[in-house]
Every structure is written in structure tokens, then in C-alpha cells.
Amino acid sequence: MNIGNFDSEMLAQEIYDKYETVIGLEIHAQLQTNSKAYSADSAEFGALPNSHISPITLGHPGTLPRFNENTLQFGVRLGLAVGSDITYENQFARKNYFYADLPKGYQITQDKTPLCTGGKITIKKGDGEKVIGITRIHMEEDSGKSIHDLDPFHTLIDLNRAGVPLVEIVSEPDIRSAQEAYDYLTEVRQLVRYLEICDGNMEEGSMRCDANVSVRLKGAEKFGERTETKNLNSIRNVFRAIEFEAKRQIEVIEAGGTIKMEAMGFDAANGTTHAMRSKEMAHDYRYFPEPDLQAVFVGENYISDVKQTLPPLPKELIDKYTSKLQLSSYDAEVLTEDKYFALYYEEVIKLTKNYKAAANWMMGAVKSYLNENSFEISQLPIKPSHIAELIQLIESGEINNSIANQKIFPALIENPELSAKEIASQNNWIQESDSNALEGFIDSALSKFPDKVEAYKAGNKNLLGLFMGEVMKASKGKADPKVTSQLLRKKLDE
């Protein structure tokens, strides 16, 4: 039997269900510093190939690296956000290996003293939560980029990325499904974006993921042999690669084969993994202390100062919105998807206590406008105070929801220098709630349909809508619907 081509359809679902998948993720997050980890070269993405390089980046003899302190600050921010212990004495090491896009022939990293140890990321699981442990977070520099698809005969090398600072986030093998991996990676990406240390753009390579996958029979304590699928460039592809690799391993085992420790590639076009190189013999990277960089010491005062810079984090905001503000979990998750969207909402609720109405405006009119125009919240012309004022005007009965959404909100977009009250007044949109004025409109409407009035009194209560429509027409939409309905019923029931 050809194990490599074993047909998954030959296995019944109950065969797959015998096994449990064990997953650990290694996430490389490129830090948003202006310069590289150990040189003053620009770390900006998107420049012409090989334009952000220097003798230091290229590792020329006689050059000396200089540590970028922002790398440390960003790493500590992440460690504090996930509850890690911060290492006091941080030593640097050289990880030696040859590859065409590694110009120095070694990578400056951390080996024995990772910046952060321990910590956790919490993901949603059904109606509850699951904690994924963090093993370590360490600082290192990126390699360059090999480009294989621009020249049919040669591999091209762009060294702009070489030396850009990274943190590598290594999870415990606590993940048990492709969906959990998807959710974990989504949480990490949201977190680094909130912390403003990485843009999380996997398509541009600023966040990359390696997935360690093994399978074992349910109930077994010992882990199975693992493979490592390298350089996955989207959250969706992480899901797909794990799904395929777990099934592949089960099929190999069920066919009587064994799993080899291998580095795997993922073909996004057909959704399959393939072996790239054996890892049965562990790489001898010949780690040794980096001779050109002194250790960096991180004291309690430094940690305390960095802690003061942390923004509100997604989980904190979700807990606040669901417990203190009594919003639904769905509302809280939508509001916190984007940091600046959440901060805008935070500004609105400083000005109104109607938290649900504020959430509805954010998820309704505001989000619709942003989506229709492909805008970020920073591009919204109107201020949080405008939203709070609209809520207050509705609560006071001066305008109704329909006028606010369909007329005043669009007018505010065009004239953000005006207040909602000014726009409503200028356009004669303030609701009429004076009883005497409304009774005039009601009398006029009822006098037009004497037969309908008799039909209503005879029991046809559906005619109330006809009278309401007539009053709204007569008042040019300014009649307060609630007060009008009350007065109409009273008049018809006399």
C-alpha cells in the first residue's frame, strides 16, 4: 500500500475520532520599530529591494551591532499583557546556520535567557473559555527574503528584512484542534495590534506562524511524533494546514506507517502539506554568547514604567462591557475587534450612560458608514460627542430614531462642525410633542375619515396606523410618535 497516497475516504469518521490532535504554535511577530534590531537601517516595509541595508546589516568584518531599546520595550509590553515573568538578565546568543538570505551566517537571538517566560492567552470555547499556556517569548532578528517566483532560473534575495526585530511567541502544546489554533492566533494578532508593537499583517510577512502538529489516541498520555509546518502566512492557512496534517498523520498510522520528525511546507493552492527536510537529527545551531553585545538588565522600575504605557486590552474591555455595562458578549466582541473603534466607544460612553444605545450606534450607523467607504474609525468625520448628543436628543423626545439615523447622522457627516441639535433645528426636524399642537393634527386627521373612525370604534384597531400616518404627514414627520399614539387612542376611545 502506498502510505503517502492513502485515500482519506477509506477511513470512516469514527477512525479519525479515535485520535486527538496536539498542537503548539510558534509565532514570529515583526516589531514596528523605525530601525532594525541592531543597526540604524530603516525597518520600513515595502522599499525597493536591498535599499535598507548597510555594512552592519550585511555583517561585514569590523562592524558592531548596537541594541535597539524599543525591541526590549515592545517585548516587555507583550510579556506584561500575557502575564509572563520578565527575565532580569537578558543575554544574547548567536544561532549559527547557513542560508542564502542570512547575510551574516548567524542570527542574533536569545537562547538560555528568553525575555519572557510563562503567561497565557485565553480563547473562547463554546460557552466557556480555554487557557493556552505560553512557554517563552524571546527577542531576535529576522532574516532576509528569498524570492522564487520572479525569475524562472534563479532565486532572488532581498535583504531589506534582514535584521528587523522580532519577538517569537512559543505556545505550550495545549491546542487541540485547528479551530483552537485559529482562535489562538486571532487573539495574538488582536493583542499585538492593541499594544501597537506589530501590525499583524500575515500577508506581508510581519506575522508568521509555524505549527507543530502530532496525533495520539484519545486518553494516551505520551505525545506522538510531531511535524513542523513552516511559514504559514494567514490565519486561514494555519487552520487548513493543521486540518490536513492531522488527517494525514492519522492515515499514515492507520496504514501501519510511522510519523517522522519533518519540516513541512504547505501548498495553499491545493490545501496539502509536503515534506521539505528531515528533522530527525536536530539542527546543531552551535549557540554561543554574542560577543559584541552586553547583557540587558530589566529592573522592576523599568517594568513598572512600561506597565504604565499599556492601553486597555481586549479581554479587560470585554469583561467591562459584559459585566459593568451589561452588554451582550456579541456586542462586546464587535466593539473590541479594533482598538481604535473600542477607544471611540470609550469616549462616547464618557458622555452618556445609555451604553446599549451607544453600542447600537457604533455597530449600526457608524460601522455601516466605515464599511461602505472602506474607512478606519480615525477617518470618521464626526466626534464621539455627536453620537452622545444624538442619544440624548432621542431620549428627550426631541427627535426620533428614524430622523436621527436617516437624516441627522448623514448631515453630521457632511457638516461635522455643527451639533446634532443645530442640524435638527435648522432643518425643522425637532419633534412636536406639545399636546395642543398635536391635538390639532389629530382632529384634522380624524375629520378626513369619519367612516374609518366608526370602524375603529366598532373594533377594527388596525386602523390606528392609518390615523398615525395621516398625523405624521400633516406634521411633516415632526409629531412625537409616542405622544401622538397616546393622544390618538384617548381621542378614539372617548
C-alpha positions in Angstrom: 0.0 0.0 0.0 1.3 3.5 -0.9 1.1 5.2 2.5 1.8 8.7 1.1 -1.2 8.5 -1.2 -3.6 6.8 1.3 -7.1 7.7 0.5 -8.8 9.5 3.4 -12.2 8.3 2.2 -11.1 4.8 3.1 -11.3 5.7 6.8 -14.6 6.1 8.5 -15.1 9.2 10.6 -15.1 7.0 13.8 -11.5 6.1 12.9 -10.5 9.8 12.9 -12.4 10.3 16.1 -10.2 7.8 18.0 -7.4 10.3 17.8 -6.6 13.6 19.5 -4.5 16.3 17.8 -1.8 18.1 19.8 -0.7 21.4 18.5 1.9 24.0 19.6 2.4 27.3 17.6 5.5 29.4 17.2 4.5 32.9 16.1 7.1 35.4 14.8 5.9 39.0 15.2 7.8 41.6 13.4 8.1 44.7 15.7 7.1 48.1 14.5 10.3 49.9 15.3 11.7 52.6 12.9 15.1 51.0 12.7 16.4 47.5 12.8 17.3 45.4 15.9 21.0 46.1 15.9 21.6 48.8 13.4 20.2 52.2 12.3 18.9 50.8 9.0 15.3 51.5 8.3 12.9 48.7 9.2 10.1 50.1 6.9 8.2 47.6 4.8 7.8 48.0 1.0 11.0 49.7 -0.1 12.9 48.8 -3.2 14.8 45.5 -2.8 18.1 45.8 -0.9 17.8 49.5 -0.3 17.6 49.3 3.6 20.9 47.7 4.1 24.4 48.7 5.4 27.7 47.0 6.3 26.2 46.2 9.7 23.1 44.5 8.3 25.4 42.6 5.9 27.7 41.5 8.7 30.9 43.0 7.2 34.0 42.4 9.2 34.8 45.0 11.8 31.2 46.2 12.2 29.5 46.1 15.6 25.8 45.8 16.4 24.0 48.2 18.7 20.9 47.1 20.6 17.6 48.9 19.7 15.9 49.6 23.1 12.5 49.7 21.5 12.8 46.0 20.9 13.1 45.5 24.6 10.2 47.8 25.5 7.9 46.1 23.0 8.8 42.7 24.2 8.2 43.7 27.8 4.8 45.2 26.8 3.8 41.9 25.3 5.0 39.9 28.3 3.1 42.0 30.7 -0.1 41.7 28.6 0.0 37.9 28.7 1.1 37.7 32.3 4.7 36.4 31.7 7.6 36.7 34.2 10.1 39.2 32.8 13.7 38.0 32.9 16.1 40.3 34.8 19.4 39.4 32.9 18.9 39.1 29.2 21.8 37.6 27.3 22.1 37.4 23.5 23.3 34.4 21.5 24.4 33.6 18.0 22.4 31.0 16.3 24.7 29.7 13.5 23.4 28.3 10.3 23.8 28.9 6.6 21.1 30.2 4.3 21.2 32.4 1.3 19.1 35.2 2.9 21.0 35.2 6.2 23.9 37.6 5.3 26.0 37.2 8.5 25.7 33.4 8.6 24.2 33.6 12.0 21.2 35.1 13.7 21.3 37.2 16.9 18.7 35.7 19.2 18.1 34.6 22.8 18.8 31.1 23.9 19.2 30.5 27.6 17.5 33.7 28.9 14.3 34.4 27.0 12.9 37.9 27.8 9.5 36.4 29.0 8.6 33.0 30.4 5.2 31.7 31.2 1.9 33.5 30.6 -1.3 32.7 28.8 -3.7 33.6 26.1 -7.4 32.9 26.7 -9.7 31.8 23.8 -13.4 31.3 23.7 -14.6 27.7 23.5 -18.3 27.1 23.2 -20.0 28.9 26.1 -16.8 28.9 28.1 -13.1 29.7 27.8 -9.8 27.8 27.4 -6.4 28.9 28.5 -3.4 28.3 26.2 -0.1 28.5 28.0 2.9 30.5 26.8 6.3 28.8 27.1 8.5 31.7 26.2 8.8 35.0 24.3 12.3 35.9 23.1 13.8 38.7 21.0 15.7 38.0 17.8 16.4 39.5 14.4 14.7 38.5 11.1 16.4 37.0 8.1 16.1 38.4 4.5 13.7 37.1 2.0 14.2 34.6 -0.8 12.0 35.1 -3.8 11.5 32.1 -6.1 8.7 33.2 -8.4 10.1 36.3 -10.3 12.9 34.6 -12.2 12.4 31.1 -13.8 16.1 30.2 -13.4 17.3 32.0 -10.2 16.3 32.7 -6.7 16.4 36.4 -5.9 17.4 37.7 -2.5 16.0 40.9 -0.8 17.9 41.7 2.4 15.7 44.7 3.5 14.0 42.4 6.1 17.4 41.1 7.5 17.9 42.5 11.0 14.3 43.7 11.5 13.4 43.0 15.2 11.1 40.1 16.1 9.6 38.5 19.1 9.0 34.8 18.9 6.0 33.6 20.9 6.1 29.9 21.7 3.0 28.3 23.0 2.7 25.2 25.2 1.3 22.1 23.3 -2.2 23.0 24.8 -4.1 23.4 21.5 -6.2 20.5 20.4 -7.8 21.5 17.1 -7.4 23.6 14.0 -10.2 25.8 15.3 -8.5 26.4 18.6 -5.3 27.3 16.7 -7.3 29.7 14.6 -8.8 31.3 17.7 -5.5 31.5 19.5 -3.7 33.1 16.5 -6.6 35.6 16.2 -6.3 36.6 19.8 -2.5 37.0 19.5 -2.9 39.2 16.4 -5.5 41.3 18.1 -3.3 41.7 21.2 -0.2 42.8 19.3 -2.3 45.3 17.4 -3.8 46.7 20.6 -0.2 47.0 22.0 0.9 48.7 18.8 4.0 46.5 18.6 3.2 44.7 15.3 0.6 45.3 12.6 -0.3 41.6 12.5 -0.3 41.6 8.7 0.5 38.0 7.8 0.2 38.5 4.1 3.1 41.0 4.2 5.1 38.6 6.5 5.0 40.8 9.6 3.5 37.9 11.5 4.3 34.4 10.6 3.5 31.1 12.2 5.0 27.6 12.4 2.6 24.8 13.5 3.9 21.8 15.4 1.4 19.0 15.0 1.1 15.5 16.3 -1.7 13.0 16.9 -2.3 10.4 19.7 -5.1 8.1 20.7 -7.5 9.8 23.0 -6.7 9.1 26.6 -3.0 8.5 25.8 -0.5 10.5 27.9 2.5 10.3 25.7 2.7 12.7 22.8 3.0 11.3 19.2 5.9 12.3 16.9 5.4 15.8 15.6 6.0 17.6 12.3 6.5 21.3 11.9 4.7 23.1 9.1 6.7 26.2 8.4 6.0 29.8 7.5 2.2 29.8 7.3 1.1 33.2 6.0 -2.6 33.6 7.0 -4.8 32.5 9.9 -7.0 30.6 7.4 -3.9 28.7 6.1 -2.9 27.8 9.6 -6.3 26.2 10.1 -6.2 24.4 6.7 -2.6 23.1 7.2 -3.4 21.7 10.7 -6.6 20.1 9.5 -4.8 18.4 6.6 -1.6 17.4 8.5 -3.6 15.9 11.4 -5.6 13.7 9.0 -2.5 12.8 7.0 -0.8 11.6 10.2 -3.8 9.5 11.3 -4.0 7.9 7.8 -0.3 7.0 7.9 -0.6 5.5 11.4 -3.8 3.6 10.4 -2.0 2.2 7.3 0.7 0.8 9.6 3.3 3.6 9.0 5.1 5.8 11.4 5.4 9.6 11.6 8.8 11.1 11.0 10.0 14.4 12.6 10.0 16.6 9.5 9.8 20.2 8.4 6.7 20.5 6.2 5.6 23.0 3.7 2.0 24.0 2.9 0.6 24.3 -0.6 -2.2 26.9 -0.3 -3.4 26.2 -3.8 -4.5 22.6 -3.1 -4.5 22.7 0.8 -1.9 20.0 1.3 1.3 19.7 3.3 4.5 18.1 1.9 7.9 17.2 3.5 10.7 19.6 3.0 13.5 18.2 5.1 14.0 15.7 7.9 14.3 16.9 11.4 15.2 13.5 12.9 18.7 14.8 13.6 18.2 18.1 15.5 20.0 21.1 13.9 23.2 21.9 15.7 23.0 25.6 15.7 26.2 25.9 17.8 24.7 28.6 20.0 27.2 30.6 21.8 27.1 34.0 23.6 27.0 37.0 21.3 30.5 38.6 21.9 29.6 42.0 20.6 26.5 42.7 22.8 26.4 43.0 26.6 23.5 41.6 28.6 20.5 43.8 29.1 19.1 44.1 32.6 15.4 44.7 33.1 14.7 46.0 36.6 11.4 46.5 38.5 11.4 50.2 37.8 11.7 49.7 34.1 8.9 47.1 34.2 6.7 49.5 36.2 7.3 52.3 33.7 6.4 50.1 30.7 3.2 48.9 32.6 2.0 52.5 32.8 2.1 52.7 28.9 -0.2 49.7 28.4 -3.6 50.5 26.7 -6.9 48.9 27.8 -6.6 45.3 26.5 -9.4 43.4 24.6 -10.2 41.0 27.4 -10.3 43.8 30.0 -12.7 45.7 27.8 -14.9 42.7 27.1 -15.2 41.9 30.8 -16.1 45.6 31.5 -18.7 45.7 28.7 -20.4 42.4 29.7 -20.3 42.8 33.5 -20.3 46.5 34.3 -22.2 47.9 31.2 -24.4 44.8 30.9 -23.8 44.4 27.1 -24.1 41.0 25.4 -20.9 39.1 24.6 -21.6 39.6 20.9 -21.8 43.4 21.3 -18.6 43.4 23.4 -16.7 41.3 20.9 -17.8 43.5 17.9 -16.9 46.7 19.8 -13.4 45.4 20.7 -12.4 43.9 17.3 -10.4 47.0 16.6 -8.5 49.0 19.2 -9.4 52.5 17.9 -13.1 51.5 17.4 -13.2 50.5 21.1 -11.5 53.7 22.2 -14.0 55.7 20.2 -16.8 53.9 22.0 -15.0 54.6 25.3 -15.2 58.3 24.5 -18.9 58.1 23.7 -19.8 56.4 27.0 -18.0 59.1 28.9 -20.7 61.4 27.7 -23.8 59.2 28.0 -24.9 56.4 30.4 -27.1 54.8 27.8 -24.4 52.2 27.0 -26.6 50.0 24.9 -27.8 52.8 22.7 -24.1 53.9 22.2 -23.2 50.3 21.2 -26.1 50.2 18.8 -24.9 53.4 17.1 -21.4 52.1 16.9 -22.4 48.8 15.4 -25.1 50.3 13.2 -24.7 53.7 11.6 -21.0 54.2 12.4 -19.9 50.7 11.3 -22.0 50.9 8.1 -20.5 54.2 7.1 -17.0 52.9 7.7 -17.6 49.7 5.8 -19.3 51.5 2.8 -16.3 53.8 2.4 -13.5 51.4 3.4 -12.6 53.8 6.2 -10.9 53.3 9.6 -12.6 54.9 12.6 -9.9 57.6 12.6 -11.4 58.8 9.3 -14.9 59.2 10.7 -15.6 63.0 10.4 -17.9 63.2 13.4 -16.8 63.2 17.1 -17.9 61.0 19.9 -19.8 63.9 21.4 -22.0 64.0 18.3 -23.1 60.4 18.9 -23.7 61.1 22.6 -25.8 64.2 21.7 -27.9 62.1 19.2 -28.7 59.7 22.0 -29.6 62.5 24.4 -31.9 64.1 21.8 -33.7 60.8 21.2 -34.0 60.2 25.0 -35.5 63.7 25.5 -38.1 63.1 22.7 -36.8 65.9 20.6 -36.1 63.6 17.7 -36.9 60.0 16.9 -34.6 57.2 15.8 -35.6 57.4 12.2 -34.8 61.1 11.9 -31.5 60.6 13.8 -30.4 57.7 11.6 -31.7 58.7 8.2 -31.3 62.5 8.3 -29.2 63.9 11.1 -26.3 61.4 11.0 -25.7 61.9 7.3 -25.9 65.6 7.8 -23.4 65.5 10.5 -21.0 63.6 8.2 -21.3 66.5 5.7 -21.2 69.2 8.4 -19.1 67.9 11.4 -18.6 71.4 12.6 -22.3 71.7 13.6 -24.0 70.0 16.5 -26.8 67.5 16.1 -29.2 69.9 17.8 -28.2 72.7 15.4 -28.8 70.5 12.3 -32.2 69.3 13.7 -33.3 72.9 14.4 -32.1 74.3 11.0 -34.0 71.6 9.2 -37.1 71.8 11.3 -36.7 68.2 12.4 -37.4 68.8 16.1 -40.3 66.6 17.1 -43.6 68.2 18.1 -44.7 66.9 21.5 -46.9 69.8 22.6 -50.3 68.3 23.3 -52.3 71.2 22.0 -50.5 71.3 18.7 -50.7 67.5 18.3 -54.4 67.5 19.0 -54.9 69.9 16.1 -53.2 67.5 13.8 -55.2 64.6 15.2 -58.6 66.4 14.9 -57.7 67.2 11.3 -56.8 63.6 10.5 -59.9 62.1 12.1 -62.2 64.6 10.4 -60.9 63.3 7.0 -62.1 59.7 7.7 -65.3 59.7 9.7 -66.2 56.2 8.4 -62.8 54.9 9.5 -63.3 56.4 12.9 -66.6 54.5 13.3 -64.9 51.3 12.0 -62.2 51.7 14.6 -64.7 52.2 17.4 -66.5 49.1 16.2 -63.4 47.1 16.8 -61.1 47.5 13.8 -58.0 48.6 15.8 -55.7 48.1 12.8 -56.9 51.5 11.6 -54.7 53.2 14.2 -51.8 53.0 11.7 -53.8 55.0 9.1 -54.5 57.8 11.6 -50.9 57.8 12.7 -49.7 58.1 9.1 -52.1 61.0 8.5 -50.9 62.9 11.6 -47.2 62.4 10.6 -48.0 63.6 7.1 -49.8 66.7 8.5 -46.9 67.4 10.9 -44.3 66.8 8.2 -42.9 64.0 10.3 -42.4 66.1 13.4 -45.1 64.6 15.6 -43.7 62.6 18.5 -44.9 59.1 17.7 -45.2 58.0 21.4 -47.2 61.1 22.5 -49.2 61.0 19.3 -50.2 57.4 19.8 -51.3 58.0 23.3 -53.4 61.1 22.3 -54.9 59.2 19.3 -56.1 56.3 21.4 -57.5 58.6 24.0 -59.4 60.6 21.4 -60.8 57.5 19.6 -61.8 55.8 22.9 -63.9 58.8 24.0 
